[in-house]
């Protein structure tokens, strides 16, 4: 979200969100394969002149943190387990032009880094003689994209809406692939990863005294997304007659969050929200076996003074059931999963 950039005057904030998911499969005897996620964020917006504003936003837009039980032979072998760690960092620079108090047109470059490691273990990948002893290290790569959008507001009724487009960003990561529990190292190669383009629509309006209704709609172009490491593709082409992707998705992702917020007095405010996410297709990779979610959330804000505040919130997710596949073969069902998220943010007007 670029909501920070639409704040009046000069403004800065910093926050962190923590996601604690439980993703299990009774069919495959997997008690939990999802690790906790931590998402820091920070942003600053400066109103340089009456008509020009500048902004800098940091976040971690994509990621994964999963670890299967090592004692499960479907996803473990030799005391090791299937696991994945993907980390991204985004730095977006914005310049905005406000011809009137109602309109804001903005654009800017986006700097992004991506890195990841994946280990495949167990019978789900054919055992140690096939891909059940495969590791890949995708070294950090940096690349650039861009974003652009516009916002319209009517301050008298607290109406504010914004549409923001973010471009895809193409990475080519130096890659090391190994098999046989690290015994055989494949020659270094480049793996292409294209983080997807997206569109965000943010909307809010006053509905009663000290009360706002808000909504966010998001589209992410995951359709045809695929990560195709050189050795993995070649080995599976020979073994199965078809190259296997490390990760792929079949559908675009749609999500919507809507809710209401109320200011109780000069110091305290609260909010409640509901959300829905379509996911990016089913079956899905064994490295993230869920399809979308429903969510409910509650938040509070405390403002000791007019120029700064503290926000905290909690959100509960019902994660969508999914069939986990590898190489086009379904390994099993993951169902009845959930997650809980916590957030903390500090905001300062200067």
HELIX and SHEET records of a PDB file:
HELIX    1   1 UNK A    3  UNK A    6  5                                   4    
HELIX    2   2 UNK A  123  UNK A  125  5                                   3    
HELIX    3   3 UNK A  155  UNK A  157  5                                   3    
HELIX    4   4 UNK A  230  UNK A  240  1                                  11    
SHEET    1   A15 UNK A  63  UNK A  67  0                                        
SHEET    2   A15 UNK A  83  UNK A  97 -1                                        
SHEET    3   A15 UNK A  52  UNK A  59 -1                                        
SHEET    4   A15 UNK A  37  UNK A  47 -1                                        
SHEET    5   A15 UNK A  11  UNK A  22 -1                                        
SHEET    6   A15 UNK A 337  UNK A 349 -1                                        
SHEET    7   A15 UNK A 308  UNK A 319 -1                                        
SHEET    8   A15 UNK A 293  UNK A 305 -1                                        
SHEET    9   A15 UNK A 268  UNK A 277 -1                                        
SHEET   10   A15 UNK A 253  UNK A 263 -1                                        
SHEET   11   A15 UNK A 211  UNK A 220 -1                                        
SHEET   12   A15 UNK A 198  UNK A 208 -1                                        
SHEET   13   A15 UNK A 159  UNK A 166 -1                                        
SHEET   14   A15 UNK A 133  UNK A 154 -1                                        
SHEET   15   A15 UNK A 103  UNK A 121 -1                                        
SHEET    1   B16 UNK A  63  UNK A  67  0                                        
SHEET    2   B16 UNK A  83  UNK A  97 -1                                        
SHEET    3   B16 UNK A  52  UNK A  59 -1                                        
SHEET    4   B16 UNK A  37  UNK A  47 -1                                        
SHEET    5   B16 UNK A  11  UNK A  22 -1                                        
SHEET    6   B16 UNK A 337  UNK A 349 -1                                        
SHEET    7   B16 UNK A 308  UNK A 319 -1                                        
SHEET    8   B16 UNK A 293  UNK A 305 -1                                        
SHEET    9   B16 UNK A 268  UNK A 277 -1                                        
SHEET   10   B16 UNK A 253  UNK A 263 -1                                        
SHEET   11   B16 UNK A 211  UNK A 220 -1                                        
SHEET   12   B16 UNK A 198  UNK A 208 -1                                        
SHEET   13   B16 UNK A 159  UNK A 166 -1                                        
SHEET   14   B16 UNK A 133  UNK A 154 -1                                        
SHEET   15   B16 UNK A 169  UNK A 179 -1                                        
SHEET   16   B16 UNK A 184  UNK A 185 -1                                        
SHEET    1   C16 UNK A  63  UNK A  67  0                                        
SHEET    2   C16 UNK A  83  UNK A  97 -1                                        
SHEET    3   C16 UNK A  52  UNK A  59 -1                                        
SHEET    4   C16 UNK A  37  UNK A  47 -1                                        
SHEET    5   C16 UNK A  11  UNK A  22 -1                                        
SHEET    6   C16 UNK A 337  UNK A 349 -1                                        
SHEET    7   C16 UNK A 308  UNK A 319 -1                                        
SHEET    8   C16 UNK A 293  UNK A 305 -1                                        
SHEET    9   C16 UNK A 268  UNK A 277 -1                                        
SHEET   10   C16 UNK A 253  UNK A 263 -1                                        
SHEET   11   C16 UNK A 211  UNK A 220 -1                                        
SHEET   12   C16 UNK A 198  UNK A 208 -1                                        
SHEET   13   C16 UNK A 159  UNK A 166 -1                                        
SHEET   14   C16 UNK A 133  UNK A 154 -1                                        
SHEET   15   C16 UNK A 169  UNK A 179 -1                                        
SHEET   16   C16 UNK A 189  UNK A 195 -1                                        
SHEET    1   D 2 UNK A  76  UNK A  77  0                                        
SHEET    2   D 2 UNK A  80  UNK A  81 -1                                        
SHEET    1   E 2 UNK A 226  UNK A 227  0                                        
SHEET    2   E 2 UNK A 247  UNK A 248 -1                                        
SHEET    1   F 3 UNK A 284  UNK A 285  0                                        
SHEET    2   F 3 UNK A 322  UNK A 326  1                                        
SHEET    3   F 3 UNK A 329  UNK A 334 -1                                        
END                                                                             
